[in-house]
């Protein structure tokens, strides 16, 4: 279950997540804020990953995919600013 990552202390960024964050102007503080205050909008239990949504402190909508398969650290797989055409209120995929 995705909620077990809450107690973890260490975060590890995949290189792809780092690249996407730089491209979109997303800071480490933004990522931490979304992880701490966001809501899980999709869960991929077979891969032990989930998609988290929240707005940054600057009110920018942000999606973060995290991998919680490791016991002692959380892996940030990717970050991106969701598009309005693909998402309903940034929480549900358009069909």
Contact map, one row per residue, 1 for C-alpha under 8 A:
11110000000000000000000000000000000000000000100100000000000000000000000000000000000000000000000
11111000000000000000000000000000000000000010100111000000000000000001000000000000000000000000000
11111100000000000000000000000000000000000000000000000000000000000000000000000000000000000000000
11111110000000000000000000000000000000000000000000000000000000000001000000000000000000000000000
01111111000000000000000000000000000000000000000000000000000000000001000011000000000000000000000
00111111000000000000000000000000000100000000000000000000000000000000000000000000000000000000000
00011111100000000000000000000000000000000000000000000000000000000000000000000000000000000000000
00001111111000000000000000000000000000000000000000000000000000000000000111000000000000000000000
00000011111000000000000000000000000000000000000000000000000000000000000110000000000000000000000
00000001111100000000000000000000000000000000000000000000000000000000000111000000000000000000000
00000001111110000000000000000000000000000000000000000000000000000000000011110000000000000000000
00000000011111000000000000000000000000000000000000000000000000000000000011110000000000000000000
00000000001111111100000000000000000000000000000000000000000000000000000000111000000000000000000
00000000000111111100000000000000000000000000000000000000000000000000000000111100000000000000000
00000000000011111110000000000000000000000000000000000000000000000000000000000000000000000000000
00000000000011111111000000000000000000000000000000000000000000000000000000001100000000000000000
00000000000011111111100000000000000000000000000000000000000000000000000000011110000000000000000
00000000000011111111110000000000000000000000000000000000000000000000000000000100000000000000000
00000000000000111111111000000000000000000000000000000000000000000000000000000000000000000000000
00000000000000011111111100000000000000000000000000000000000000000000000000000111000000000000000
00000000000000001111111111100000000000000000000000000000000000000000000000000111000000000000000
00000000000000000111111111100000000000000000000000000000000000000000000000000000000000000000000
00000000000000000011111111000000000000000000000000000000000000000000000000000000000000000000000
00000000000000000001111111000000000000000000000000000000000000000000000000000001100000000000000
00000000000000000000111111100000000000000000000000000000000000000000000000000000000000000000000
00000000000000000000111111110110000000000000000000000000000000000000000000000000000000000000000
00000000000000000000110011111110000000000000000000000000000000000000000000000000000000000000000
00000000000000000000000001111111000000000000000000000000000000000000000000000000000000000000000
00000000000000000000000000111111100000000000000000000000000000000000000000000000000000000000000
00000000000000000000000001111111110000000000000000000001100000000000000000000000000000000000000
00000000000000000000000001111111111000000000000000000000000000010000000000000010000000000000000
00000000000000000000000000011111111100000000000000000000000000000000000000000000000000000000000
00000000000000000000000000001111111111000000000000000001100000000000000000000000000000000000000
00000000000000000000000000000111111111000000000000011111000001010000000000000000000000000000000
00000000000000000000000000000011111111000000000000010000000000010000000000000000000000000000000
00000100000000000000000000000001111111000000000000000000000000000000000000000000000000000000000
00000000000000000000000000000000111111100000000000000100000000000000000000000000000000000000000
00000000000000000000000000000000111111110000000000011110000000000000000000000000000000000000000
00000000000000000000000000000000000011111000000000011100000000000000000000000000000000000000000
00000000000000000000000000000000000001111110000001111000000000000000000000000000000000000000000
00000000000000000000000000000000000000111110000001111000000000000000000000000000000000000011000
00000000000000000000000000000000000000011111000001110000000000000000000000000000000000000000000
01000000000000000000000000000000000000011111100011100000000000000000000000000000000000000000000
00000000000000000000000000000000000000000111111111000000000000000000000000000000000000000000000
11000000000000000000000000000000000000000011111111000000000000000000000000000000000000000000000
00000000000000000000000000000000000000000001111110000000000000000000000000000000000000000000000
00000000000000000000000000000000000000000001111110000000000000000010100000000000000000000000000
11000000000000000000000000000000000000000001111111000000000000000011100000000000000000000000000
01000000000000000000000000000000000000000011111111100000000000001111100000000000000000000000000
01000000000000000000000000000000000000011111100111110000000000001110000000000000000000000000000
00000000000000000000000000000000000000011110000011111000000000111100000000000000000000000000000
00000000000000000000000000000000011001111100000001111100000000111100000000000000000000000000000
00000000000000000000000000000000010001111000000000111110000011110000000000000000000000000110000
00000000000000000000000000000000010011100000000000011111000011100000000000000000000000000000000
00000000000000000000000000000000010001000000000000001111111111000000000000000000000000000000000
00000000000000000000000000000100110000000000000000000111111111000000000000000000000000000000000
00000000000000000000000000000100100000000000000000000011111100000000000000000000000000000000000
00000000000000000000000000000000000000000000000000000011111100000000000000000000000000000000000
00000000000000000000000000000000000000000000000000000011111110000000000000000000000000000000000
00000000000000000000000000000000000000000000000000000011111111000000000000000000100000000000000
00000000000000000000000000000000000000000000000000001111001111100000000000000000110000000100000
00000000000000000000000000000000010000000000000000001111000111110000000000000011110000000000000
00000000000000000000000000000000000000000000000000111100000011111000000000000011110000000000000
00000000000000000000000000000010011000000000000000111000000001111100000000011111000000000000000
00000000000000000000000000000000000000000000000011110000000000111110000000011110000000000000000
00000000000000000000000000000000000000000000000011110000000000011111000001111100000000000000000
00000000000000000000000000000000000000000000001111000000000000001111110001111000000000000000000
01011000000000000000000000000000000000000000000110000000000000000111111011100000000000000000000
00000000000000000000000000000000000000000000001110000000000000000011111001000000000000000000000
00000000000000000000000000000000000000000000000000000000000000000011111111000000000000000000000
00000000000000000000000000000000000000000000000000000000000000000001111110000000000000000000000
00000001110000000000000000000000000000000000000000000000000000000000011111000000000000000000000
00001001111100000000000000000000000000000000000000000000000000000001011111100000000000000000000
00001001011100000000000000000000000000000000000000000000000000000111110111110000000000000000000
00000000001111000000000000000000000000000000000000000000000000000111000011111000000000000000000
00000000001111001000000000000000000000000000000000000000000000011110000001111110000000000000000
00000000000011011000000000000000000000000000000000000000000000011110000000111110000000000000000
00000000000001011101100000000000000000000000000000000000000000011100000000011111000000000000000
00000000000000001001100000000010000000000000000000000000000001111000000000011111100000000000000
00000000000000000001100100000000000000000000000000000000000001110000000000000111110000000000000
00000000000000000000000100000000000000000000000000000000000111100000000000000011111000000000000
00000000000000000000000000000000000000000000000000000000000011100000000000000001111101100100000
00000000000000000000000000000000000000000000000000000000000000000000000000000000111111100100000
00000000000000000000000000000000000000000000000000000000000000000000000000000000011111111100000
00000000000000000000000000000000000000000000000000000000000000000000000000000000001111110000010
00000000000000000000000000000000000000000000000000000000000000000000000000000000011111110000110
00000000000000000000000000000000000000000000000000000000000000000000000000000000011111111111110
00000000000000000000000000000000000000000000000000000000000000000000000000000000000111111111110
00000000000000000000000000000000000000000000000000000000000000000000000000000000000100111111000
00000000000000000000000000000000000000000000000000001000000010000000000000000000011100111111100
00000000000000000000000000000000000000001000000000001000000000000000000000000000000000111111100
00000000000000000000000000000000000000001000000000000000000000000000000000000000000000111111110
00000000000000000000000000000000000000000000000000000000000000000000000000000000000001110111111
00000000000000000000000000000000000000000000000000000000000000000000000000000000000011110001111
00000000000000000000000000000000000000000000000000000000000000000000000000000000000000000000111
